Amino acid sequence: MTKLTSVLLSASVLLSLAGCASQSTPSGGDAPAAQETKAYHIAIVKQLDHASLDEIANAAAAELDAIAARDGVEITYEIYSGQNDQSVLKPIGDQAVSDHVDAIIPVATLAAVTMTACAEDSATPVIFAAVSDPESAELTGIDYVSGTSDALNTKQIIDMMLAADPDVKSVGLLYSKSETNSKKPVEEAKAYLDSLKIQYVEATGNTRDEVMAAASSLIGAGVDAVFTPTDNVIMDAELSIAESFAEAGIPHYAGADSFVRNGAFATCGVNYTELGKTTADLAYQAASEGMDNLDDYYLMDGGIVTVNTETADALGLDASVLSSFGELVEVTTTID
C-alpha cells in the first residue's frame, strides 16, 4: 500500500459488491438453487468509553447496517471497550482473531497498535479509526492495516484563540504523556507559540485525578487559554474540569467536538460521525475485496468549528468571531 497524505474519503468511495453466491442444482430437477447470502463478521474495539470514541463506534456500526441493507449481505459485529488498558485490549484482539473475524475496527491509537499486533500472524484486516499520527504509531507500511486519521490542524486552533482574544499572553498545554497521538500536536503548538512570542505552561496527567490537578495548576498559573489535542485521557476528564476552567474565565480549546459537548469552549476538527462511517466503508471493502486497493491511511478533512454556547456565555465570549475558520456548529453541554 502507498501512503495517502490528504484525502477525504466519502462513503460513496466504496464500490458495491455483487452478490456472487455459489449455486447448486438439486438432484431431482433443473430448478436453480436459492443464492446464498454473503456474511461478514467485524469486531469494533474502542480504546475506552467516552463521547468521541462512542460516536465513532456507533457511526461505524450504523454504516455497517446500512451497507448490509444496501448490498443484500449479512454483517454482524460486536463493539468492545478496552478500558484504556492494553492488558484488556489484547485478549479482545486475540479472541477476534481466533473467531476469524473478517476485519477489526480499532478506535484510537492504543487500540489500533494492539489490534495490529494481535493480527500479525493471521493478517486479519485492521482498519483503524481516529489515529492522529499513524506514522509515529508505526501503523504504516503494513499490508493488512489501513484506516482513518483525525490529524489536528494545531496552528488553526491557536489562531482561533487569538481571534477570540487577541490579548492572549500565556497558553496552557494540557495533555497526557501516555497518549502517543498528543506528542506531535503539542510540539507543533510549542513551536507556533514560540514563533508568536506567546508563553506556554505545560501540565500533564495520566488519570482523571491527575488531570484535575493539572487543570488546577494551569488555573493557578493564570494562563489566558488552554489547548488540548485529541487526547483520550483528558477527554475522559473533560466534564470534571470544564466548569473549573469556565469559572476561572479560561477558554479550553480542544482537538475534537466531544470535548466541546462535555464543556470545553471550542474546536476546529473533523466530524467523527463521518469518520466512523468512512472507516466502516473501508472495513467492508477490506473484508469483501481485500486490502490491495487501500492506502496506508486516509486523512479526514476538518473545517468544522464546534462551539459550546453555554461555555461561551459563561466566558463572555462571542463565538461568531470563529465563523471564519469553518462551518460553525453550536452545541450545549451533554453528560455522556
C-alpha positions as CSV (number, residue, x, y, z in Angstrom):
1,M,0.0,0.0,0.0
2,T,1.1,3.6,-0.6
3,K,0.5,6.4,1.8
4,L,-2.3,8.9,1.0
5,T,-1.5,12.0,2.9
6,S,-4.5,14.2,2.5
7,V,-7.8,12.8,1.2
8,L,-11.4,13.0,2.3
9,L,-12.8,9.5,1.7
10,S,-16.5,9.8,1.4
11,A,-18.9,6.9,2.0
12,S,-19.5,6.8,-1.7
13,V,-15.9,5.6,-2.4
14,L,-16.9,2.1,-1.6
15,L,-17.7,0.0,-4.6
16,S,-20.8,-2.2,-4.2
17,L,-20.0,-5.9,-4.1
18,A,-22.2,-8.0,-6.3
19,G,-23.7,-11.0,-4.6
20,C,-21.7,-13.7,-6.4
21,A,-23.2,-16.6,-4.4
22,S,-22.5,-20.2,-5.1
23,Q,-25.3,-22.2,-6.6
24,S,-26.1,-25.9,-6.8
25,T,-28.8,-27.8,-8.7
26,P,-31.0,-30.2,-6.8
27,S,-30.5,-33.8,-7.9
28,G,-34.2,-34.2,-8.7
29,G,-34.6,-31.4,-11.3
30,D,-33.3,-28.4,-13.2
31,A,-34.6,-25.6,-10.9
32,P,-31.8,-23.2,-9.8
33,A,-31.0,-23.2,-6.1
34,A,-31.5,-20.1,-4.0
35,Q,-28.5,-17.8,-3.7
36,E,-26.5,-17.9,-0.5
37,T,-26.2,-14.6,1.3
38,K,-22.6,-13.5,1.8
39,A,-21.8,-13.0,5.5
40,Y,-19.2,-10.9,7.2
41,H,-18.2,-10.6,10.9
42,I,-16.5,-7.5,12.2
43,A,-15.1,-6.5,15.6
44,I,-15.2,-2.9,16.7
45,V,-12.8,-2.2,19.5
46,K,-12.9,1.1,21.3
47,Q,-9.8,2.1,23.3
48,L,-12.1,3.2,26.1
49,D,-15.6,4.6,26.6
50,H,-16.0,8.3,26.1
51,A,-18.0,10.6,23.8
52,S,-15.6,10.8,20.9
53,L,-14.9,7.1,20.6
54,D,-18.6,6.2,21.3
55,E,-19.6,8.5,18.4
56,I,-17.2,6.8,16.1
57,A,-18.1,3.3,17.0
58,N,-21.8,3.9,16.8
59,A,-21.4,5.6,13.4
60,A,-19.4,2.7,12.1
61,A,-22.0,0.2,13.4
62,A,-24.8,2.2,11.8
63,E,-22.9,2.3,8.5
64,L,-22.4,-1.5,8.5
65,D,-26.1,-1.9,9.0
66,A,-26.7,0.4,6.0
67,I,-24.2,-1.4,3.8
68,A,-25.8,-4.8,4.7
69,A,-29.3,-3.5,3.7
70,R,-27.9,-1.8,0.5
71,D,-25.9,-4.8,-0.8
72,G,-28.0,-7.6,0.4
73,V,-25.3,-9.1,2.6
74,E,-25.2,-10.1,6.3
75,I,-22.9,-8.1,8.5
76,T,-22.6,-9.0,12.2
77,Y,-20.5,-7.0,14.6
78,E,-19.7,-6.6,18.3
79,I,-18.5,-3.4,20.0
80,Y,-15.9,-3.8,22.7
81,S,-14.2,-1.4,25.1
82,G,-10.6,-1.9,26.1
83,Q,-10.9,0.4,29.2
84,N,-7.7,2.2,28.1
85,D,-5.7,-0.8,29.2
86,Q,-3.5,-2.9,26.9
87,S,-4.0,-5.9,29.1
88,V,-7.7,-5.7,28.4
89,L,-7.3,-4.8,24.7
90,K,-5.0,-7.7,23.9
91,P,-7.4,-10.6,24.9
92,I,-10.1,-8.8,22.9
93,G,-7.9,-8.8,19.8
94,D,-6.7,-12.3,20.3
95,Q,-10.3,-13.5,20.6
96,A,-11.4,-11.6,17.5
97,V,-8.6,-13.3,15.5
98,S,-9.5,-16.7,17.0
99,D,-13.1,-16.1,15.9
100,H,-11.8,-15.5,12.3
101,V,-13.5,-12.1,12.0
102,D,-13.3,-10.6,8.6
103,A,-12.0,-7.2,9.8
104,I,-11.2,-5.4,13.1
105,I,-12.0,-1.7,13.5
106,P,-9.9,-0.4,16.4
107,V,-10.9,3.1,17.6
108,A,-7.9,5.3,18.7
109,T,-4.2,4.8,18.8
110,L,-3.6,2.3,21.6
111,A,-6.4,0.1,20.3
112,A,-5.0,0.3,16.8
113,V,-1.5,-0.6,17.8
114,T,-2.7,-3.5,20.0
115,M,-5.0,-5.0,17.3
116,T,-2.3,-4.7,14.7
117,A,0.0,-6.8,16.9
118,C,-2.8,-9.4,17.6
119,A,-3.4,-9.7,13.8
120,E,0.2,-10.0,12.8
121,D,0.2,-13.8,12.2
122,S,-3.3,-14.1,10.7
123,A,-3.1,-10.9,8.7
124,T,-6.7,-10.2,9.6
125,P,-7.5,-6.8,8.1
126,V,-7.2,-4.0,10.7
127,I,-8.9,-0.8,9.7
128,F,-8.2,1.8,12.4
129,A,-10.3,4.9,13.2
130,A,-9.1,8.3,14.6
131,V,-5.4,7.7,14.8
132,S,-3.9,11.2,14.8
133,D,-0.4,10.2,13.8
134,P,-0.3,6.8,12.1
135,E,3.4,7.2,11.2
136,S,4.6,7.8,14.7
137,A,2.4,5.0,15.9
138,E,4.2,2.7,13.4
139,L,0.9,1.8,11.6
140,T,2.1,2.5,8.1
141,G,3.7,0.1,5.6
142,I,1.8,-2.9,6.9
143,D,-0.1,-4.9,4.3
144,Y,-3.1,-5.8,6.5
145,V,-3.5,-2.3,8.1
146,S,-5.3,0.8,6.9
147,G,-7.7,3.4,8.4
148,T,-8.6,7.0,9.0
149,S,-6.6,9.8,10.6
150,D,-8.0,12.8,12.5
151,A,-4.8,14.7,12.5
152,L,-5.3,18.1,14.0
153,N,-4.5,21.5,12.5
154,T,-2.8,22.8,15.6
155,K,-1.9,26.2,14.1
156,Q,-5.6,26.8,13.3
157,I,-6.7,26.1,16.9
158,I,-4.2,28.7,18.2
159,D,-5.3,31.2,15.6
160,M,-8.9,30.7,16.9
161,M,-7.7,31.5,20.4
162,L,-6.2,34.8,19.1
163,A,-9.3,35.6,17.1
164,A,-11.4,35.3,20.2
165,D,-8.9,37.1,22.4
166,P,-6.0,39.0,20.7
167,D,-4.5,39.7,24.1
168,V,-3.6,36.1,24.9
169,K,-0.2,36.2,26.6
170,S,0.0,32.7,28.1
171,V,-1.4,29.3,26.9
172,G,-1.7,26.2,29.0
173,L,-0.9,22.9,27.2
174,L,-2.9,20.2,28.9
175,Y,-2.3,16.6,27.8
176,S,-1.3,13.1,28.8
177,K,2.2,11.8,28.2
178,S,0.7,8.3,27.8
179,E,-1.2,9.4,24.7
180,T,1.1,8.9,21.6
181,N,-1.2,11.0,19.4
182,S,-0.7,14.0,21.7
183,K,3.0,14.3,21.2
184,K,3.1,15.8,17.7
185,P,0.4,18.4,18.1
186,V,1.8,19.6,21.5
187,E,5.3,20.0,19.8
188,E,3.6,21.9,17.0
189,A,1.8,24.1,19.5
190,K,5.0,24.9,21.3
191,A,6.8,25.8,18.0
192,Y,4.0,28.1,16.8
193,L,3.6,29.8,20.2
194,D,7.3,30.4,20.3
195,S,7.1,32.0,16.8
196,L,4.3,34.3,18.1
197,K,6.3,35.0,21.3
198,I,3.5,33.7,23.4
199,Q,4.4,31.9,26.6
200,Y,3.1,28.5,27.4
201,V,2.8,26.3,30.5
202,E,2.6,22.5,30.3
203,A,0.5,20.3,32.6
204,T,0.0,16.6,32.2
205,G,-1.9,13.8,33.8
206,N,-2.5,10.1,33.2
207,T,-5.5,9.5,35.4
208,R,-8.7,11.6,36.0
209,D,-7.4,12.8,39.4
210,E,-4.1,13.8,37.8
211,V,-5.8,15.6,35.0
212,M,-8.0,17.6,37.5
213,A,-4.8,18.5,39.5
214,A,-3.1,19.6,36.2
215,A,-6.1,21.7,35.3
216,S,-6.0,23.4,38.7
217,S,-2.3,24.1,38.2
218,L,-3.0,25.9,35.0
219,I,-5.7,28.0,36.6
220,G,-3.2,28.8,39.4
221,A,-0.6,29.8,36.8
222,G,-3.0,32.4,35.3
223,V,-3.0,31.2,31.7
224,D,-5.3,33.0,29.3
225,A,-6.4,29.9,27.4
226,V,-5.8,26.1,27.4
227,F,-5.1,23.8,24.4
228,T,-5.6,20.1,24.4
229,P,-5.1,17.9,21.3
230,T,-7.2,14.8,20.6
231,D,-6.1,13.2,23.9
232,N,-8.3,10.4,25.2
233,V,-7.1,10.7,28.8
234,I,-8.0,14.4,29.0
235,M,-11.3,13.8,27.2
236,D,-12.3,11.3,29.9
237,A,-12.0,14.0,32.5
238,E,-13.4,16.9,30.5
239,L,-16.7,17.0,32.4
240,S,-14.7,17.3,35.6
241,I,-12.5,20.2,34.5
242,A,-14.7,22.2,32.1
243,E,-16.6,24.0,34.8
244,S,-13.5,25.0,36.7
245,F,-12.0,26.5,33.5
246,A,-15.2,28.4,32.8
247,E,-15.4,29.8,36.3
248,A,-11.8,30.9,36.1
249,G,-12.6,32.7,32.8
250,I,-10.2,30.4,30.8
251,P,-11.4,29.1,27.5
252,H,-10.5,25.5,26.8
253,Y,-9.7,24.7,23.1
254,A,-9.6,21.0,22.3
255,G,-9.0,18.6,19.4
256,A,-12.5,17.1,19.0
257,D,-16.1,18.1,19.2
258,S,-16.7,15.6,22.0
259,F,-14.6,17.8,24.4
260,V,-16.9,20.7,23.5
261,R,-20.0,18.7,24.1
262,N,-18.6,17.9,27.5
263,G,-18.0,21.6,28.3
264,A,-14.8,22.8,26.5
265,F,-15.2,26.1,24.7
266,A,-14.3,25.3,21.0
267,T,-12.6,23.1,18.5
268,C,-12.0,23.0,14.8
269,G,-11.7,19.5,13.5
270,V,-13.2,16.5,11.8
271,N,-16.8,15.2,12.0
272,Y,-16.4,12.0,14.0
273,T,-19.7,10.6,12.7
274,E,-18.4,10.9,9.1
275,L,-15.1,9.5,10.2
276,G,-16.8,6.4,11.7
277,K,-18.9,5.9,8.5
278,T,-15.8,6.2,6.3
279,T,-13.9,3.7,8.5
280,A,-16.8,1.2,8.2
281,D,-16.7,1.6,4.4
282,L,-13.0,0.8,4.4
283,A,-13.6,-2.2,6.7
284,Y,-16.2,-3.6,4.4
285,Q,-14.0,-3.1,1.4
286,A,-11.2,-4.9,3.2
287,A,-13.5,-7.8,4.2
288,S,-15.2,-8.2,0.9
289,E,-12.4,-7.3,-1.6
290,G,-9.2,-7.5,0.2
291,M,-6.6,-4.9,1.1
292,D,-4.9,-4.4,-2.3
293,N,-6.6,-1.2,-3.2
294,L,-6.3,0.5,0.2
295,D,-3.8,3.2,1.1
296,D,-1.9,3.3,4.4
297,Y,-4.4,5.7,5.8
298,Y,-6.9,8.4,4.8
299,L,-6.7,11.9,6.3
300,M,-10.1,13.2,7.1
301,D,-10.9,16.9,6.2
302,G,-11.6,19.3,9.1
303,G,-13.2,22.7,8.7
304,I,-16.0,22.2,11.3
305,V,-15.9,24.7,14.2
306,T,-17.8,23.5,17.2
307,V,-18.6,25.9,20.0
308,N,-20.3,25.3,23.3
309,T,-22.7,28.2,23.7
310,E,-23.2,27.6,27.4
311,T,-19.5,27.9,28.0
312,A,-19.2,30.9,25.6
313,D,-21.9,32.7,27.7
314,A,-20.0,31.8,31.0
315,L,-16.8,33.2,29.5
316,G,-18.4,36.2,27.9
317,L,-17.1,35.4,24.5
318,D,-18.7,35.9,21.1
319,A,-18.5,32.6,19.2
320,S,-19.3,34.3,15.9
321,V,-15.7,35.5,15.6
322,L,-14.8,31.9,14.9
323,S,-17.1,31.5,11.9
324,S,-14.3,32.4,9.5
325,F,-12.4,29.2,10.4
326,G,-15.1,26.9,9.1
327,E,-18.7,25.8,9.4
328,L,-19.9,26.9,12.8
329,V,-21.8,24.3,14.8
330,E,-23.2,25.3,18.2
331,V,-23.8,22.8,21.0
332,T,-24.5,22.7,24.6
333,T,-23.0,20.5,27.4
334,T,-24.1,16.9,27.3
335,I,-23.3,14.4,30.0
336,D,-22.5,11.2,28.2
